[in-house]
């Protein structure tokens, strides 16, 4: 069983509006490690890869709509590491786990939780989607992927790798295992699910943090009760179990996650801002790939990290990748406000002054294509931006944007397990087949939200788009990974 170290006078404490003081007790090195847990996590936090997360927002352009959502992936990552520490502490206390094994797993798990986002680029998934689109010839295994970049930063010659290796020679590879697919690991284990699952530390932190920062004060759940009732039946089980006593807290967490997607992540104006940023970056990438003159005009220097990322994708030099933050891109956007290309100039000014496109909800309608055609025809008739002979092609590619999002709040195949801690010999059941909750059956349904996004100069139309819809109609009942049909349009 894991013996918990109490905070000492020299222990680092990080203030957090969500969790209170964040600490990682453990002043003395445990067998097989050269650093105590406190010093080890502090050393990882001070690496360039983790510090860079201060300059990447957690939620992309959500602050364009929810103005207090200014928090970074750095604050989120600290929160995830803290929740992971609480989860593994409680699981090992509630279960019969050998002390040495428990400490080995604790170092690995908390490190992986802290590092889980270091592979993200500026604007996270928005930029990632564009990088995949501008190189459509690449296979799925060759495309840019933030988890692949995380693995590179852990395994290659980086500050993160050096800290891990200095603490324990095998630690880089052990931590990298957390970011592999289940079938790629040598053996599956419940500790991996603390970092990536439907009940992981990542989700348990961002639900509380994002809802608080968005101002959704009625959204939340009881984190303490969930953590308190986690356990495993055997030390090497592939999953951990939640006691049925905490079923209400679990339902609240899943419902809160669903509400966040509907109210925030897939809000129509958040989706519009995101689609506009993607259209701008796509235009920039297209121009840069045409010739050297365009690249120099856009980036002013050949070694700009964004230009290198566009050209090299996942094979970019890690030093260049670590130097790229959202500050770089906003500095470029400010300069592009006077760029000679009318599309680049228009989007740069629209984003700089938050002049967002109109969004039309076509979810469940059969006339979605008609709405796109009407928008394209209107922009063509207006001769929007005077784009010349290729105006219809350019307007279709960069200005009539179709955004489709799908997700399930609870997905089968990545199950949450429920059981009775007082009867550990009883086989647990998966949440989707357990009779304890009727709410889950609703959360298993897939929802789809579709928008057509385009510039509209009619102020009455734009006001109606925001003001004259009911709140529940204004929320995007999206699901999981958003895939802009903008990307499909570009590929076709």
C-alpha positions as CSV (number, residue, x, y, z in Angstrom):
1,X,0.0,0.0,0.0
2,X,1.3,3.5,-0.8
3,X,2.4,5.6,2.1
4,X,1.5,9.3,1.6
5,X,4.1,11.9,2.3
6,X,2.7,15.0,4.1
7,X,3.6,18.5,2.7
8,X,6.9,19.8,4.2
9,X,8.2,23.3,4.6
10,X,10.3,23.1,1.4
11,X,7.5,21.7,-0.8
12,X,6.5,23.6,-3.9
13,X,2.8,24.7,-3.9
14,X,1.0,26.1,-6.9
15,X,-2.1,28.2,-6.3
16,X,-5.2,27.1,-8.3
17,X,-8.6,28.6,-8.5
18,X,-10.1,25.2,-9.1
19,X,-8.3,22.8,-6.8
20,X,-6.7,25.2,-4.2
21,X,-3.0,24.6,-3.4
22,X,-1.5,22.0,-5.8
23,X,1.2,20.0,-4.3
24,X,3.1,16.8,-5.1
25,X,4.2,15.4,-1.7
26,X,7.4,13.3,-1.7
27,X,10.6,15.0,-0.6
28,X,12.8,11.8,-0.5
29,X,13.8,9.8,-3.6
30,X,12.1,6.4,-3.6
31,X,13.9,3.2,-4.7
32,X,15.0,3.4,-8.3
33,X,14.6,7.2,-8.5
34,X,17.2,9.9,-8.0
35,X,14.7,12.7,-7.1
36,X,11.8,12.9,-4.7
37,X,8.4,13.4,-6.3
38,X,8.2,17.1,-5.4
39,X,11.6,17.9,-7.0
40,X,10.9,15.7,-10.0
41,X,7.6,17.3,-10.9
42,X,9.1,20.8,-10.2
43,X,12.0,20.0,-12.7
44,X,9.5,18.9,-15.3
45,X,7.4,22.0,-14.8
46,X,10.5,24.1,-15.4
47,X,11.3,22.6,-18.8
48,X,10.8,24.6,-22.0
49,X,8.1,22.2,-23.3
50,X,5.8,22.7,-20.2
51,X,6.5,26.5,-19.8
52,X,5.6,27.0,-23.5
53,X,2.1,25.9,-22.6
54,X,1.7,29.3,-20.8
55,X,1.4,30.8,-24.3
56,X,-1.2,28.4,-25.7
57,X,-4.8,29.0,-24.7
58,X,-6.7,26.0,-23.5
59,X,-9.8,26.6,-25.6
60,X,-8.6,28.2,-28.8
61,X,-10.8,31.2,-29.8
62,X,-13.6,30.5,-27.2
63,X,-12.6,33.7,-25.5
64,X,-14.0,35.6,-28.5
65,X,-17.4,34.6,-27.1
66,X,-16.7,33.8,-23.4
67,X,-14.4,36.6,-22.6
68,X,-13.0,35.1,-19.3
69,X,-11.8,31.9,-21.0
70,X,-8.2,33.2,-21.2
71,X,-6.7,30.3,-19.3
72,X,-3.8,28.4,-20.7
73,X,-2.9,24.8,-21.3
74,X,-0.2,25.3,-18.6
75,X,-2.7,25.9,-15.8
76,X,-4.8,23.0,-17.1
77,X,-1.8,20.6,-17.2
78,X,-0.9,21.4,-13.6
79,X,-4.5,20.6,-12.7
80,X,-4.5,17.3,-14.6
81,X,-1.2,16.3,-12.8
82,X,-2.8,17.1,-9.5
83,X,-6.0,15.2,-10.2
84,X,-3.9,12.2,-11.4
85,X,-1.9,12.3,-8.2
86,X,-5.1,12.2,-6.2
87,X,-6.5,9.4,-8.3
88,X,-3.5,7.1,-8.0
89,X,-3.1,7.9,-4.3
90,X,-6.7,6.9,-3.6
91,X,-6.7,3.8,-5.9
92,X,-3.5,2.4,-4.2
93,X,-4.9,3.3,-0.7
94,X,-8.2,1.6,-1.5
95,X,-6.6,-1.5,-3.0
96,X,-3.8,-4.0,-2.1
97,X,-0.9,-2.5,-4.1
98,X,2.7,-3.1,-3.2
99,X,4.4,0.1,-2.0
100,X,7.4,-0.1,-4.4
101,X,5.1,-0.8,-7.4
102,X,2.8,2.0,-6.3
103,X,5.6,4.6,-6.2
104,X,6.9,3.5,-9.6
105,X,3.5,3.9,-11.1
106,X,3.0,7.2,-9.3
107,X,6.1,8.8,-10.9
108,X,5.1,7.6,-14.3
109,X,1.4,8.6,-14.1
110,X,1.8,12.1,-12.7
111,X,4.6,12.8,-15.2
112,X,2.4,11.6,-18.1
113,X,-0.5,13.7,-16.8
114,X,1.6,16.8,-16.6
115,X,3.1,16.2,-20.1
116,X,-0.1,15.1,-21.9
117,X,-0.5,18.4,-23.8
118,X,3.1,19.4,-24.6
119,X,2.7,18.2,-28.2
120,X,-0.1,20.8,-28.9
121,X,0.7,23.6,-31.3
122,X,-0.9,27.1,-31.2
123,X,-4.7,27.0,-31.4
124,X,-4.4,23.2,-30.8
125,X,-6.9,21.2,-32.9
126,X,-7.6,24.1,-35.3
127,X,-4.0,24.3,-36.6
128,X,-3.7,20.5,-36.5
129,X,-6.7,20.1,-38.9
130,X,-5.2,22.6,-41.3
131,X,-1.8,20.9,-41.3
132,X,-3.5,17.7,-42.2
133,X,-5.4,19.3,-45.0
134,X,-2.5,21.1,-46.7
135,X,-0.8,17.7,-47.1
136,X,-3.7,15.5,-48.2
137,X,-1.3,13.0,-49.9
138,X,0.0,11.9,-46.5
139,X,-1.3,8.7,-44.9
140,X,-3.0,8.8,-41.5
141,X,0.2,7.6,-39.9
142,X,2.2,10.3,-41.5
143,X,0.0,13.3,-40.8
144,X,0.6,15.9,-38.1
145,X,-0.7,14.7,-34.7
146,X,-0.2,16.3,-31.4
147,X,0.1,13.0,-29.5
148,X,2.9,12.0,-31.9
149,X,4.7,15.3,-31.1
150,X,4.2,14.6,-27.4
151,X,5.9,11.3,-27.8
152,X,8.8,12.9,-29.7
153,X,9.3,15.5,-27.0
154,X,9.5,12.7,-24.4
155,X,11.7,10.3,-26.3
156,X,14.1,12.6,-28.2
157,X,16.9,14.8,-27.0
158,X,14.9,17.4,-25.1
159,X,14.8,19.0,-21.7
160,X,11.8,16.8,-20.8
161,X,13.8,13.7,-21.8
162,X,16.8,14.7,-19.8
163,X,14.7,15.3,-16.6
164,X,13.0,12.0,-17.0
165,X,16.2,10.1,-17.7
166,X,18.0,11.8,-14.8
167,X,15.4,10.6,-12.4
168,X,15.3,7.1,-13.8
169,X,16.9,5.7,-16.9
170,X,13.8,3.9,-18.1
171,X,11.4,6.7,-17.3
172,X,11.2,8.3,-20.8
173,X,10.0,5.0,-22.4
174,X,7.7,4.2,-19.5
175,X,6.0,7.7,-19.8
176,X,5.8,7.4,-23.6
177,X,3.7,4.2,-23.1
178,X,0.9,6.4,-21.9
179,X,0.5,8.0,-25.4
180,X,0.4,4.8,-27.4
181,X,-2.7,3.1,-28.6
182,X,-3.9,0.3,-26.4
183,X,-2.9,-2.4,-29.0
184,X,0.6,-0.8,-29.3
185,X,1.5,-1.2,-25.6
186,X,3.3,-4.2,-24.3
187,X,0.6,-4.6,-21.7
188,X,-2.5,-2.6,-20.8
189,X,-2.8,-1.3,-17.2
190,X,-5.3,0.7,-15.2
191,X,-2.7,3.6,-14.6
192,X,-2.9,4.4,-18.3
193,X,-6.6,5.1,-18.0
194,X,-5.9,7.8,-15.4
195,X,-4.3,9.8,-18.2
196,X,-6.6,8.8,-21.1
197,X,-10.1,7.4,-20.7
198,X,-13.7,8.6,-20.3
199,X,-13.0,9.1,-16.6
200,X,-9.4,10.5,-16.8
201,X,-7.7,13.3,-14.9
202,X,-7.7,15.4,-18.1
203,X,-11.5,15.3,-18.3
204,X,-12.1,15.7,-14.6
205,X,-10.0,18.9,-14.6
206,X,-11.2,20.6,-17.8
207,X,-14.9,20.1,-17.0
208,X,-14.5,22.1,-13.7
209,X,-11.9,24.6,-15.1
210,X,-13.5,25.4,-18.5
211,X,-17.1,25.7,-17.1
212,X,-15.8,28.1,-14.3
213,X,-13.8,30.2,-16.8
214,X,-16.7,30.4,-19.2
215,X,-19.0,31.6,-16.4
216,X,-21.2,28.6,-16.4
217,X,-21.6,28.5,-12.6
218,X,-24.4,25.8,-12.6
219,X,-22.1,23.3,-14.4
220,X,-20.1,21.0,-12.2
221,X,-19.8,17.7,-10.3
222,X,-18.4,16.3,-7.0
223,X,-14.8,15.5,-7.8
224,X,-14.0,14.4,-4.2
225,X,-16.7,11.8,-4.2
226,X,-15.5,10.3,-7.5
227,X,-11.9,10.1,-6.4
228,X,-12.8,8.7,-3.0
229,X,-14.5,5.7,-4.5
230,X,-11.9,4.5,-7.0
231,X,-10.2,1.1,-6.6
232,X,-8.8,-1.9,-8.4
233,X,-9.4,-5.6,-7.7
234,X,-5.9,-6.7,-8.6
235,X,-2.7,-4.5,-9.0
236,X,-2.2,-5.4,-12.7
237,X,-5.9,-5.1,-13.8
238,X,-6.4,-3.3,-17.1
239,X,-8.9,-0.9,-15.6
240,X,-9.9,0.8,-12.4
241,X,-13.4,0.7,-10.9
242,X,-15.8,3.3,-9.5
243,X,-17.9,2.2,-6.6
244,X,-21.6,2.5,-7.3
245,X,-21.9,4.8,-4.3
246,X,-20.5,7.5,-6.6
247,X,-22.9,6.9,-9.5
248,X,-24.7,10.3,-9.0
249,X,-21.3,12.2,-9.0
250,X,-20.4,10.3,-12.2
251,X,-23.7,11.2,-13.9
252,X,-23.1,14.8,-13.0
253,X,-19.6,14.8,-14.5
254,X,-20.9,13.3,-17.8
255,X,-23.8,15.7,-18.0
256,X,-21.5,18.6,-17.2
257,X,-19.2,17.5,-20.1
258,X,-22.2,17.3,-22.4
259,X,-23.3,20.8,-21.4
260,X,-19.9,22.2,-22.0
261,X,-19.9,20.9,-25.6
262,X,-23.3,22.3,-26.2
263,X,-22.9,25.6,-24.5
264,X,-19.2,26.5,-25.2
265,X,-17.1,24.3,-27.5
266,X,-19.7,24.2,-30.2
267,X,-21.3,27.6,-29.7
268,X,-22.1,28.9,-33.2
269,X,-19.8,32.0,-32.8
270,X,-16.9,29.9,-31.4
271,X,-17.3,27.7,-34.5
272,X,-17.4,30.7,-36.8
273,X,-14.2,32.2,-35.3
274,X,-12.4,28.8,-35.5
275,X,-13.5,28.3,-39.1
276,X,-12.2,31.8,-40.0
277,X,-8.8,31.2,-38.4
278,X,-8.6,27.9,-40.3
279,X,-9.5,29.6,-43.6
280,X,-6.8,32.3,-43.0
281,X,-4.1,29.7,-42.2
282,X,-5.2,27.6,-45.2
283,X,-4.9,30.6,-47.5
284,X,-1.5,31.5,-46.1
285,X,-0.3,27.9,-46.5
286,X,-1.6,27.8,-50.1
287,X,0.3,31.0,-51.0
288,X,3.5,30.0,-49.2
289,X,3.6,26.7,-51.1
290,X,3.2,28.5,-54.5
291,X,6.6,30.2,-54.5
292,X,9.5,31.6,-52.4
293,X,8.4,35.2,-52.9
294,X,5.0,34.6,-51.2
295,X,6.7,32.9,-48.3
296,X,9.0,35.8,-47.8
297,X,6.2,38.4,-48.0
298,X,4.1,36.5,-45.5
299,X,6.7,35.5,-43.0
300,X,9.6,38.0,-43.5
301,X,12.1,35.2,-42.8
302,X,12.8,31.7,-44.0
303,X,13.2,30.3,-40.6
304,X,9.9,31.4,-39.1
305,X,8.6,28.5,-37.0
306,X,5.1,28.5,-38.5
307,X,6.5,28.4,-42.0
308,X,8.7,25.4,-41.0
309,X,5.7,23.7,-39.5
310,X,3.7,24.1,-42.7
311,X,6.6,22.7,-44.7
312,X,7.8,19.9,-42.4
313,X,4.7,18.9,-40.5
314,X,5.4,16.3,-37.8
315,X,9.0,16.1,-38.9
316,X,9.7,19.7,-37.8
317,X,12.9,20.2,-35.7
318,X,11.7,20.2,-32.1
319,X,13.6,23.4,-31.3
320,X,11.6,25.2,-33.9
321,X,8.4,23.6,-32.7
322,X,9.0,24.6,-29.1
323,X,9.6,28.2,-30.2
324,X,6.1,28.4,-31.8
325,X,3.3,29.9,-29.7
326,X,0.0,31.7,-30.3
327,X,1.9,35.0,-29.8
328,X,3.8,34.3,-33.0
329,X,0.6,33.8,-35.0
330,X,-1.1,36.9,-33.6
331,X,1.9,39.0,-34.4
332,X,1.7,37.7,-38.0
333,X,-2.1,38.3,-38.1
334,X,-1.4,41.9,-37.0
335,X,1.0,42.4,-39.9
336,X,-1.3,40.6,-42.4
337,X,-3.9,43.3,-41.9
338,X,-2.0,45.2,-44.6
339,X,-1.1,42.2,-46.8
340,X,-1.5,42.7,-50.5
341,X,-3.5,39.4,-50.9
342,X,-7.2,40.5,-50.3
343,X,-8.2,37.2,-48.7
344,X,-5.3,37.3,-46.2
345,X,-6.0,41.0,-45.4
346,X,-9.7,40.5,-45.0
347,X,-9.4,37.6,-42.6
348,X,-6.6,39.2,-40.6
349,X,-8.7,42.3,-40.1
350,X,-11.9,40.3,-39.3
351,X,-10.1,38.2,-36.6
352,X,-8.2,41.2,-35.2
353,X,-11.4,43.2,-34.7
354,X,-13.7,40.2,-34.0
355,X,-15.9,40.8,-37.1
356,X,-17.2,37.2,-37.3
357,X,-19.1,35.5,-40.1
358,X,-22.8,34.7,-39.8
359,X,-23.7,31.1,-39.0
360,X,-26.7,29.3,-40.2
361,X,-27.8,26.1,-38.3
362,X,-28.7,23.4,-40.9
363,X,-28.7,20.5,-38.4
364,X,-31.4,18.0,-39.4
365,X,-32.3,19.9,-42.6
366,X,-32.2,18.5,-46.0
367,X,-31.5,21.9,-47.6
368,X,-28.0,22.3,-46.3
369,X,-26.5,22.3,-49.8
370,X,-29.1,24.8,-50.9
371,X,-28.0,27.2,-48.1
372,X,-24.3,26.8,-49.2
373,X,-25.3,27.5,-52.8
374,X,-27.3,30.5,-51.8
375,X,-24.4,31.9,-49.7
376,X,-22.0,31.3,-52.6
377,X,-24.4,32.9,-55.1
378,X,-24.9,36.0,-52.9
379,X,-21.1,36.5,-52.4
380,X,-20.5,36.0,-56.2
381,X,-23.3,38.5,-57.1
382,X,-21.8,41.0,-54.6
383,X,-18.4,40.4,-56.2
384,X,-17.1,40.0,-52.7
385,X,-13.4,41.3,-52.4
386,X,-13.3,41.6,-56.3
387,X,-11.5,38.3,-56.6
388,X,-11.5,38.3,-60.4
389,X,-12.1,35.4,-62.8
390,X,-11.6,32.7,-60.1
391,X,-13.9,34.4,-57.6
392,X,-16.4,31.5,-57.4
393,X,-13.6,29.0,-56.8
394,X,-11.9,31.2,-54.2
395,X,-15.2,32.1,-52.4
396,X,-16.2,28.4,-52.3
397,X,-12.8,27.4,-50.8
398,X,-12.3,30.2,-48.3
399,X,-15.6,31.9,-47.6
400,X,-18.5,29.4,-47.7
401,X,-17.5,27.2,-44.8
402,X,-19.5,24.1,-43.7
403,X,-18.8,23.0,-40.2
404,X,-19.9,19.5,-39.0
405,X,-19.4,18.2,-35.5
406,X,-20.4,14.8,-34.1
407,X,-19.9,13.3,-30.7
408,X,-21.3,10.9,-28.1
409,X,-21.0,12.0,-24.5
410,X,-20.5,8.4,-23.5
411,X,-18.8,6.0,-25.9
412,X,-19.0,2.2,-25.8
413,X,-15.6,0.5,-26.2
414,X,-13.9,2.8,-23.7
415,X,-16.0,1.8,-20.8
416,X,-16.2,3.1,-17.3
417,X,-16.5,0.2,-14.8
418,X,-18.8,0.1,-11.8
419,X,-18.5,-2.2,-8.8
420,X,-18.8,-2.8,-5.1
421,X,-15.6,-2.0,-3.2
422,X,-16.8,-4.0,-0.2
423,X,-17.2,-7.1,-2.5
424,X,-14.1,-6.9,-4.6
425,X,-14.5,-10.5,-5.8
426,X,-17.7,-9.5,-7.6
427,X,-17.2,-8.8,-11.3
428,X,-17.7,-5.2,-12.2
429,X,-20.1,-4.1,-15.0
430,X,-19.6,-1.5,-17.7
431,X,-21.5,1.6,-17.3
432,X,-23.4,1.2,-20.6
433,X,-24.9,-2.2,-19.4
434,X,-25.3,-1.3,-15.7
435,X,-28.8,-0.7,-14.5
436,X,-27.8,1.9,-11.9
437,X,-28.3,4.9,-14.3
438,X,-31.0,5.7,-16.8
439,X,-29.2,8.9,-17.7
440,X,-26.4,7.1,-19.5
441,X,-28.8,5.7,-22.2
442,X,-29.4,9.3,-23.3
443,X,-25.8,10.2,-23.3
444,X,-24.9,7.3,-25.5
445,X,-26.8,8.8,-28.4
446,X,-24.8,10.4,-31.2
447,X,-25.6,14.0,-31.9
448,X,-24.7,16.0,-35.0
449,X,-24.6,19.8,-35.5
450,X,-24.0,21.4,-38.8
451,X,-23.5,25.1,-39.6
452,X,-22.9,27.0,-42.8
453,X,-20.6,29.9,-42.1
454,X,-20.0,32.8,-44.4
455,X,-19.6,36.6,-44.4
456,X,-22.9,38.5,-44.2
457,X,-23.0,42.3,-44.4
458,X,-26.7,42.6,-43.3
459,X,-26.5,43.8,-39.7
460,X,-30.1,42.8,-39.1
461,X,-29.2,39.2,-40.2
462,X,-26.2,39.2,-37.9
463,X,-28.1,40.5,-34.9
464,X,-30.8,37.9,-35.4
465,X,-28.1,35.3,-35.6
466,X,-27.0,36.0,-32.1
467,X,-30.0,37.6,-30.3
468,X,-33.2,36.2,-31.7
469,X,-32.7,32.5,-31.0
470,X,-33.5,30.5,-28.0
471,X,-30.5,29.5,-25.9
472,X,-31.1,25.8,-26.5
473,X,-31.2,26.4,-30.2
474,X,-28.0,28.4,-30.0
475,X,-26.1,25.6,-28.4
476,X,-24.3,23.1,-30.6
477,X,-25.2,19.6,-29.6
478,X,-21.9,18.4,-31.1
479,X,-19.9,15.4,-30.3
480,X,-16.2,14.8,-29.9
481,X,-13.9,15.5,-32.8
482,X,-15.1,18.4,-34.9
483,X,-14.4,18.1,-38.6
484,X,-14.9,21.3,-40.6
485,X,-16.4,20.5,-44.0
486,X,-14.2,23.4,-45.0
487,X,-11.6,20.7,-45.0
488,X,-13.7,18.5,-47.1
489,X,-14.3,21.3,-49.6
490,X,-10.6,21.9,-49.9
491,X,-9.9,18.3,-50.5
492,X,-12.4,18.0,-53.3
